Amino acid sequence: QGLNALARAGLVAAVRARPGLASTLQVLHAAGTDAEADAARADYAAVGLACHVTAFIAAVGAAYQTADLVLCRGGAGTVAELAALRRPAVVVPYPHHADRQQFKNAEGLVAAGQATLVEEGALDVATFRREVVDVLLDPAALARRAPAPDDRTSSVGNADGAATIAAELVRSNGTSAAGTAS
């Protein structure tokens, strides 16, 4: 929903401005349509950037796991997957929802330090370079954004959340897991 062109332009400009950058990055890009995928491939090839671009990624969890940093919208599903998989992100919420729901969705990730939020109107080349490229090139910055997989102190990304909720429901209802009163 409009992020493709902004992301491509920012990345291509960053690669052009910093000789040698293309050899240090790889891009995995879900473009949304075949036409957008073709355009992205052409843009990345023009600056020598290694990429895998497709219209759609079915195994999005696996894709997120391979990413050092995710640039994305802030839909509820996306934010939940990023939290569960503990992937660092730059979230650019879709700006045309009347209730700004994608901004609200991303609040937990931002508060936990796992993501930064960039408004679409502010995503210019300099901001892209600072929030995406500079973070990718700084291992310490990436590490600060990605809680360890076994870190249960994080307020987001509880991978065993369903079991925790079930246990709390059982406890609060005064029943055992077998459904009998305790």
ChimeraX attribute file (.defattr): number of C-alpha atoms within 10 A of each C-alpha:
attribute: neighborCount
match mode: 1-to-1
recipient: residues
	/A:1	9
	/A:2	9
	/A:3	17
	/A:4	17
	/A:5	14
	/A:6	16
	/A:7	20
	/A:8	17
	/A:9	18
	/A:10	20
	/A:11	23
	/A:12	21
	/A:13	16
	/A:14	21
	/A:15	21
	/A:16	15
	/A:17	11
	/A:18	9
	/A:19	10
	/A:20	11
	/A:21	17
	/A:22	20
	/A:23	11
	/A:24	10
	/A:25	14
	/A:26	15
	/A:27	15
	/A:28	16
	/A:29	22
	/A:30	21
	/A:31	22
	/A:32	15
	/A:33	12
	/A:34	14
	/A:35	12
	/A:36	17
	/A:37	20
	/A:38	14
	/A:39	17
	/A:40	25
	/A:41	21
	/A:42	13
	/A:43	16
	/A:44	22
	/A:45	14
	/A:46	11
	/A:47	16
	/A:48	16
	/A:49	21
	/A:50	16
	/A:51	15
	/A:52	14
	/A:53	21
	/A:54	19
	/A:55	15
	/A:56	14
	/A:57	15
	/A:58	9
	/A:59	8
	/A:60	13
	/A:61	14
	/A:62	11
	/A:63	14
	/A:64	20
	/A:65	14
	/A:66	12
	/A:67	15
	/A:68	16
	/A:69	20
	/A:70	20
	/A:71	20
	/A:72	20
	/A:73	24
	/A:74	24
	/A:75	18
	/A:76	14
	/A:77	10
	/A:78	19
	/A:79	25
	/A:80	20
	/A:81	16
	/A:82	24
	/A:83	26
	/A:84	17
	/A:85	21
	/A:86	25
	/A:87	26
	/A:88	28
	/A:89	30
	/A:90	23
	/A:91	27
	/A:92	23
	/A:93	23
	/A:94	19
	/A:95	17
	/A:96	9
	/A:97	10
	/A:98	6
	/A:99	9
	/A:100	13
	/A:101	16
	/A:102	21
	/A:103	22
	/A:104	13
	/A:105	19
	/A:106	27
	/A:107	17
	/A:108	18
	/A:109	27
	/A:110	19
	/A:111	12
	/A:112	16
	/A:113	16
	/A:114	24
	/A:115	28
	/A:116	20
	/A:117	20
	/A:118	17
	/A:119	12
	/A:120	16
	/A:121	9
	/A:122	11
	/A:123	17
	/A:124	13
	/A:125	17
	/A:126	14
	/A:127	14
	/A:128	22
	/A:129	19
	/A:130	12
	/A:131	19
	/A:132	21
	/A:133	19
	/A:134	15
	/A:135	19
	/A:136	17
	/A:137	13
	/A:138	10
	/A:139	11
	/A:140	10
	/A:141	13
	/A:142	19
	/A:143	14
	/A:144	13
	/A:145	21
	/A:146	22
	/A:147	22
	/A:148	14
	/A:149	13
	/A:150	9
	/A:151	12
	/A:152	13
	/A:153	10
	/A:154	16
	/A:155	12
	/A:156	22
	/A:157	23
	/A:158	20
	/A:159	17
	/A:160	10
	/A:161	12
	/A:162	10
	/A:163	11
	/A:164	12
	/A:165	11
	/A:166	12
	/A:167	15
	/A:168	12
	/A:169	14
	/A:170	18
	/A:171	13
	/A:172	9
	/A:173	12
	/A:174	13
	/A:175	14
	/A:176	13
	/A:177	13
	/A:178	8
	/A:179	10
	/A:180	9
	/A:181	10
	/A:182	11
